[in-house]
């Protein structure tokens, strides 16, 4: 299970690495709606996955014979769905919690969740999932771990994710991890799409009113919304004519302005590159990988956009700090990483993991295999 702020992807995986069913649901936002309501969103997606399994009718015997070392557990709102699940080796009966209680082969729930930023939050969310009775064991991790694991054949390396915010995690096969709280400025973070948009607005406002250096941002940012001045944009944001949630649209404008040679915009891109490399270098060092060949994966909408000025600078800076690091952008779907973490936990062999990965690689970038 990979659950971000905007969407949730679920996959039911047999112990032989076969993808039995997949589903997509809404965003996972416990800070906004509360833990139980957020877990209900996961349950809805799980229900759709088990409905898909029910529709298959257990006709694919080879997958059913594999049992169910699952990357996520089906939500059992209907006894018919539970029967179909039993036919495929995903066994359970309706439980008092509204989930499926395990009665057959052991089922493991591997959930990589947004907003599980601290170990205490991972523990709280794991308890909430355990209470639903979806499996005999549950492991909750921050969703950045899914991106890392999706991009590596073995659980070894570092991933930096820059989407709305910025985060970094690392792991090694012996179970060691490196991570940051990554909850914003109070934990020392700088960057992410939202942060870049705010910085761009700040510098553009000062460029227009004379307190700061001249910058094309003062024209490009309001121009994106069809306005002719920063004053007009500030007023529109302040009074709600332009919703604050649309600020994220300004991040690509910042990169375009930097690419056109604007010094202020370029300085912001440079600083983001430095932040990415700082996080990656610290994580590598904590794991003893700074001087070794190790993958450094880049993910999230900002880094996945492959802005040359940003990504090339990251590669150059990291080459100086960690010369053996192998930098690349993750293209595999995070739900694959969540599934692989589940197979790691249950002791699946390399052939099982290869089989699972192959099903997703048939549809690069997709949330579900072809």
N, C-alpha and C positions, 0 to 999 in steps of 0.2 A: 504494500500500500504506500503510495506517494501522495501526500496531501499538502498542497500549497495554499496560499491565500485566495487564489482564484479558481482552483480546480483540484479534484481528487481523481487519481487513477488507481484502480484495483486490478490485481491479477490473481487468479487461483492457479497455483503451480503444483503439478504432481511431483512425487518424490524422484521421478526419473527426469525431471526438467521440462516436462510437457506443459504447455500453457493450456489449461482446461477451460478457462473463461476469463473475460475482461469486462470492465465497465468504467464509466467516467461519471463523476458527480460534481457537486458544487465545492466552493472553497472552504477551507478549514480555518476558522477564526475564533478560537476560544476566548481571546481577550475582548472580543466584541460581543459575542452571543453567550458566552459561558461554556464550560467544559462539556456538560451533558448535551446541550443543543449542538455543539460542534461535532460531538461523537455521533449524534443522530444523522448528520450529513454523511459521515462515513458509512453508517448503517444503511442508508438509502443506496449508496453506490454498491455496497456489498450485496444488497438485495437484488440489484440488477444483474450482478455477476452470477449469483446462484440461479436467477431466472434464465440466464443464457445457458447455464449448465443443465437446467431442467429441460429447456427446449432441445438440447442435443440428445436427450433421452438415454444417455449412457450407451449409445450405439458404437462409440469408438472404444472397443474393448481394451486395446493396448494401453490407452491412457488410463482407463479405469483400473487396470491391474496394477498400476504404479502406486496406488495408495495416495496419501495426501500430506506431503510435507509442504504446506501451503505458504506462499508469501503473504496471503491474507485470507481471512476466514469468512465464509458466506453468511449473510444475515438471514435468519430463518423465520420470516413472517408467515410463510405458508408451508403446510405439511407436505404438499406436493413437491415443492422445491427441495425439501429435506430428503424426500424419497429419491429424487434424481441425484442429489448429492451423494447419497449412500451408494447408488449404482456406479458412481464414478470414483469411489474411494474417499470422498469427502464426507465423513460420517458425522451425524449429529441428530439431535432431537430438540424440539422447541424447549427452551429453558425459561425459568421464571423471570430471568433478566430481559427476555425478549430476543435473546440471541440463540445460537445453536450450542447445546452442550455436547462435548465430545463423547461418543460412545464407541468409536472404532479406532482406526489408525490415528496416531498422534498428529495433531495439527499445530503448526507454529505460526504465529502472527508476527510478521515483520512490518512495522509501521514507521515510515520516515515522514515526520510531520513538521509543517511550519509552526512557528511559535513555541516549539520545544527547544528553547534557546539555552536553558540551564539544566544541569542534571536533575535538580529537584522538580523541574517542569516535566522532564521525561518520565520521572517516576510517577508523578501525579497522573499523567496521561496514560501511562501503562496500567495503572490501577483502574482507571475508567474503562479501558478496553478489556481488561481481565474480567471486570464485572459484567460485561456483556456475554461472556461465555462463548466467544468465537473460537477459542483454541485452548489447548492444554498448556501452551506457553506463549508469552508475549514479550517482544522487545521493541521499545520505542526509541528512535533516534531523531535528531534534528534532520530536516530534509536535505541539508547540504551533504550528508553522508550518502544519500541515494545518488546524487550527482557524481560523487567521487567513485563509488563502487561501480556505477554503470560504465565508467570510462576506463576501468582497469581489469585485466584478466585475473589478477590476484589482489587481495585487499592490502595494497601497499602504495602509498603516494599521498599527494596533497591536492586539494581542490579549493579554488577561490571562486566564489559566486558573487556576481554583481548584477542584481536586478533592481528591485525597488530599494533594497538595502545592500549591505556587503557582509560577507561572512567567509570563513575559511576553516577547513577541517583537514586533518591528516590521520592516517591509520597505517598499521603494520600487521603482518599476518599473526604475530604473537598476541594481538589484542590491544596493544597500546594505541592511544589516540592523542591527538593534539587538537585543541579547539579554542575558541574565544567566546565570550558572552554574546558579542555581536548584537547588542540591543540599542545601538545608537551612540550619540555623543557621550552619554554618561559612562559608557564602557570603552571610550577612546576611539570610536570608529569615525571614519570620514569617507564619504563616497556613497555609491549606490545611485540609482536613477533619481530618486526623490531628493537626495542630498545635492546632487549635481544641479538639478533644476533650481533649488533654493539658492545655491551659490551663484548661478548664472543670473538670477533675478537681482540678487544683492549687488553684484558688480555692474549690471546694466543700469540699475537705478542710480548708482553713484556716478557712472559714466555720463548719464544725462544731466544730472543736477550739478556737476562740477566737483563733487567731493572725491571722485576717483579718476583713474586713467580713462582716456577716451577708448571706446570699444564699439565695434559693430554690433555687439549684443544689444545695445540700446535701441537699435533699429530692427534687428532680426527677431528678437523675442516678441515685441508687440506686433510686428508684421505677420507673425505666424497666426495671430488671431484677427488679422485684418484691421489692426489699430495703428495709429501713426506716432505714438509716443509711449515711453515708459510710464509717464504720468497716467495716461489713459488705461494702460494695462494694470497699474497698481490700483486705480479706482475700480476697475471692473472686477478684479480679484477681491478687493476689500468689500465691495457692496454685493458680491454674489452674482453679478452679471456673467462672469466666467467662473464656474465652480472651481474651488481649490484643487479638486481631484484631477483637473486637467493640466495641472502643472507638469506632470510627467511628460507631456507632449513636448516640453521645451528641451529635454535632454538631447534628442537628435538634432535640434536646432543648434545647440551648443557645439556638438561635434562638427556639424557642417560649417559653422562659423570659424572654428579652430582650423579646419582643413583649408579654409580660404585664406589663412594667414593671420588671423586676429591674435594679437599677443596675449590679451587677457584670457580669451577662451582657450588658447593653447596652454597657458599656465595651469588652468584647471584640469585639462586632460593630462598634463605632465604629473600633477599632484596625484591624480587617481592612479596612474601607473605606479608611482612610488608607493602608494598605499597597498596596492595589490601585491607588489613585490615584498614589501615589509611583512605582510601577513604570511605569505608563502614561505619566506626565508625563516621566519621565527618558527613556523610549524615544522619545516624540514629540520631545523636545528634541534627542536625538542625531541624529535624522533630519531636523531642521529643519522639523518639522510642528507645533510647539507653538502657533504663531500662525496656522495654516492650517486650513481645513476638512479634517478627516481622521476616518475611522472608528476608534472604539475599541470592540473587540468583547470581550464577556465570555463565557467558556465554562467548562466543568467543572461537576461536579455541584453544588457549593456556589452558584456564581453562576447556573447555569441554573435552580436552584430558585426564583429570583426572590423571595427574602425581601424584603419592602418596606423594612424598616428598613435592610438592607444596600445593596440596589441603589439605593434613593432617595438614600441618603447618598453613595454613589459618584458618582451623577450630579451632586449638589450640589457636592461637593468638586472634581470635575473641571471643572465649569463655571467655577469660580474660577481654576483653574490653566491650563486650556486651553479658553477660552470658545467656540471654534469646533468643538470635538470633537463627534462624533456617536456617542453611546453606545447600544449595543444588545446584546442577548443573541443569540449564534449559535444558530441552529436547524438549519442545514445539517449533514449528516454529515461528519466529518473526512476520510473517504476521498475525498470529492469534492474537498477541498482538495489532497490528495496527487496526485490525477489532474490537477487544474488546474496544479499546479506542474510536473508532467511535460509538459503541453502548452505551458506557458510556456517550458520549457527547449528544446523541439523547434521553437519558433517558430510554433506554431499561431496562426491568425488569430482575431479576435474572434467570428466566426460559429461556428467550431468550439467555442470555449469556451462560447458561449451554448447550443449544441446539447447539450453535455454537462450543463451545469447544469440545463437544462429536464428532462432525464430523471430527475434526482434530485428536483427540486422537485415532480414528480408524486406523490412519496411523502415529504412533509415529515418530517424527523427519522429517516427510515429509513436503514439501512446500505447499501441497494441500491435502485436505481430500480424503479418498478413495471413 
